[in-house]
């Protein structure tokens, strides 16, 4: 089992110290903070605050992928994210991730200084995305999604969600290797809430140790997700920050190595404490 992740020419060892990815939504309609960092200046300030709190990666997104979200035109997405990436690159040592489904946006983001492509379609949505990732020597996050953001929560169905997600990951690793993206460049994300019911999400949570058998680092994105509200009976996304912290600690113990969160500092603290207890920090 390996927890190495190659990004550009650097191999990062995630075996003992996990990473926190801070979310920077430059959108008017993301599910929990849409519009809060819509202004480029505020988005940059927010990203730098997340980096100061300990974020290893800043995930910049200009298109909401919440259930039912409307697609964004390429030009508009570029207008949203590029000024933020260009402003951040000279002033932070944090890695920068571009959260996009569009190859042209990913290419421009890499040219502006981004290091990682985070594609919720698993590099299936745009046929040019794999070439952009390969040519840019980028780190890649391959996420599982059943359907599209517009359709994914319309009665998602699986025979065995864990088996199907793992089959998807194996296919992606094989196919992307044939397209010039070595497995060492890839992190896997089960896609909690992306075409999954609460029961599917819980099955994936419990099955996380099995997913580590794929020998790639696992990223989890459960921050403020509706599954937390369903379990706690609270519809307010702002009330889900501390349950997210609990999940960061628990999922680190189960084998996850990267955690995509809105509220960075308490998740960093939970991660470091859990690793200290496990003797891995």
N, C-alpha and C positions, 0 to 999 in steps of 0.2 A: 504494500500500500504506500502511495506517495502523496504528499501534500505540497509538492513543488508547483509553482505557477510561473511560466516564462512570459514576460512582457518586454517587448523589444529585445535587448540583449541581456537582460537581467533575469536571473532565476530567483524567485522569492520563496523562502521556506516557510510554509504555514503550519508545519507539523506541531509546533509548540505554542505559537502565538497567532491567534486568529486576528482577523481584520474587521474593522467597522467601516461600512460604506454609508456616507451621509447623503441624504436625498435633497436635491436642489431642483424643485419643479418650477421652471420658468413658463408657467401656464396659468390661464385664468380658471381652469375647471378640474384640476386634480382633486381627488376625493376628499382629502383632509386639509390641504393647505392651498388649494387653488386660488390664485390671485394674490396671495400674501407676498410672494417674491416675484411678481409679474414684471416690475420695473427692473431693468438690467442692473442698476446700481444697488438696489436692495438685494438682488439675487447674489451679486458678488460679495456684499457684506455678509449675507447669511452663510455663503459657502466658506468664507474665511473664518467665521465664527465656529462652524462645524470642524474645520481643520484645527483650530486652536483647541477645541475640546477633545481632539484625538482621532478624528476621522482619518483613516488611511487612504480612502478613496472618496472623491466627490463625484456623485452621479448626476450629471446635468441632463435634464430632459425638457423638450419643448413641445411634447405631444402627450396629452393624458391617455393612459391606458386603463382607466377605470371602466367598469362595465357600462356599456352603452355610449362611451365617449365618441364624439364625432371625429373623423380623420382630419388631419391638418395638412394643408398644402406644403410641398417641399420648400418653397420660397419663404413661407411664413415660419416654418420650423427653423430654417437657417437663420432668419432674422432674430429669432428668439435666443438661440443657443450660442452662436458664434461670438458675439460681443462678450458674453460671460466667460467663455473658454479663453479668449484672447486676453481678457483682463486678469484672469486667475493664473495663467501659466507662468508669468514671470515672478509671481509673488507667493507661491506656495510650493512646498515639496510634496504635498499630497498627490497621489495619482489622480488623473481625471478620466472619468468614464463618460461616454456619450450614450444616453439611453434613447435609441432610435431603431425604427424598423426600415429606414431608407438608406440605401447604399450611398447615395450622393451626400446625404447629411453626415454619415459616418466618415466618408472620405474627407470632407471639408473640416470636420471636427478634428480628425487626426492631423491634418495639415496645420490646424490652429494650435495644436499642442496636446490633444487628448491622447491617452495611452491605451484605453480599453473600449471595446464595443460591447454594449449590453443590449441584446436584441431579444425582445419578448417572443419573437417568432422562432427562435432557435436557428436563425440564419436561413429560414425557408421563405420568408415573406417577399424578399427582393432577390432575384436570381444573381444580382451582381454583388451581394453583400460578402459572400465568401471570398471573392477575388479582392475586394477592398481590404478585408481583414488580413489576408495572406500577404498582399503587397505592402501593407503598412506595418507588418510584424507586430500587430496589436495583440494584447490580451483579449480573450473572447469569453463572454458569459452566454451560455446556451440555456435558454429557459424553455420549459414545457408549457404550452398553452393549447387548450382544446378549443378550436374555433378562432375567432377574432375578438378584439375588445367589444365590438358591436353585438356579437352573438354568443360569446363564451358562457354566459350564465343562463342561457335559455335551455334548461333541462339537460345539463351535462350528464353523460352516462358512460360507465365503464363496466367491464366484466370484473376486472381486478385493477384498480387504479395504480397500485404500486408496481405490479408487473408491467403494465402498459407504459408507465413513465420510464421504467428502467429499459424496456425495449426501445423506446424512443431515444434515450440517451446513447445506447449502444449503436443504433443506426446513425445518429448524428456524429459520433466520434469516428465511425468508419467512413462515412461520406465526406466529412470535412477533411480527414486525413488525405483522401484522394484528391481533394481540391487545394492541397498545400498548407493546411492548418494542422500542425502536429498536436497530438493530445496534450502535450505539455503546456500549450497556450490556452487551454480550455478549462473553464470552471462551469459546473453544472448547477442549475437552479430548478427545483421541482415545480416552481410556479404556483405557490399557494394562492388560492383565490382566482386563478386564471382558468376558468372552465372546470371548477370543482365545487361541490357542495361542502357543507360543514363536515359531513361524514368522510368524504374523500380527503379533505384537508387533514383530519385527525388520523386517517390511515397512513397518510404520507409522513406525518409527524412521527408516528410510532415506527414507521419503516425506514427512518433515516439511517440507522446503522447498516441496513442492507444496501442502501445506495452508496455507502462508502466503499463497497466492494468493487465499484467501477474504477477505483484508483484515481479519481480526480477530486479536487477540493469541491465541497458543496457550499453554495451560497443559499441563504434563506431570506425571504422577504415577507415577514409577517407583521411588520410595524403598522399599527393602527388598522389592521384589516378587519373586515366585517365579521370574520370568524370569531374574533375576540369579543366583539359586541354581542354576537349570538350566544356565546358561552356564558357571558356575564350579565346578559339582559340589559345592556346599556347601549343605546344607539349613538351616543356622542363619541366621535373619533378622538376627541381630546382626552377622553377618560381612559384611553387604551394604552397610554405611554408606559405605565408601570407594569401592566400585564405583558407588554412587549419586552421589558427588561427581564421579567421572569422567564420568558421563552428564550431569550438570548442565552441565559445561563444554562437552561435545560438542554437546548439544542446543541450548545457547545459540548456538553457532556456526551450527547448522542453521536457526535462526530462532525457537525457543521464547523466550517472554518471562516466563513464570511457572513456578515449580517448587515442587511440593507435596512437602515432605520431613519426616522425623522429626528429623533431626540438623541443626540450622539453621546453626551457625557455620561449619563447613567448607564447606558449600554456598554460603553468602554469600561466603566468601573465594574459592572457585573461580569464582563468577559475576563478581565484581569483577575478578579477574585476567584472566579471558577477555575481558571487555569492554575492559580496558586494552590488551590485545594487539590486539584488533580496532579500537582507536581509537574506541570508542563509549562508554567509561565517563566 
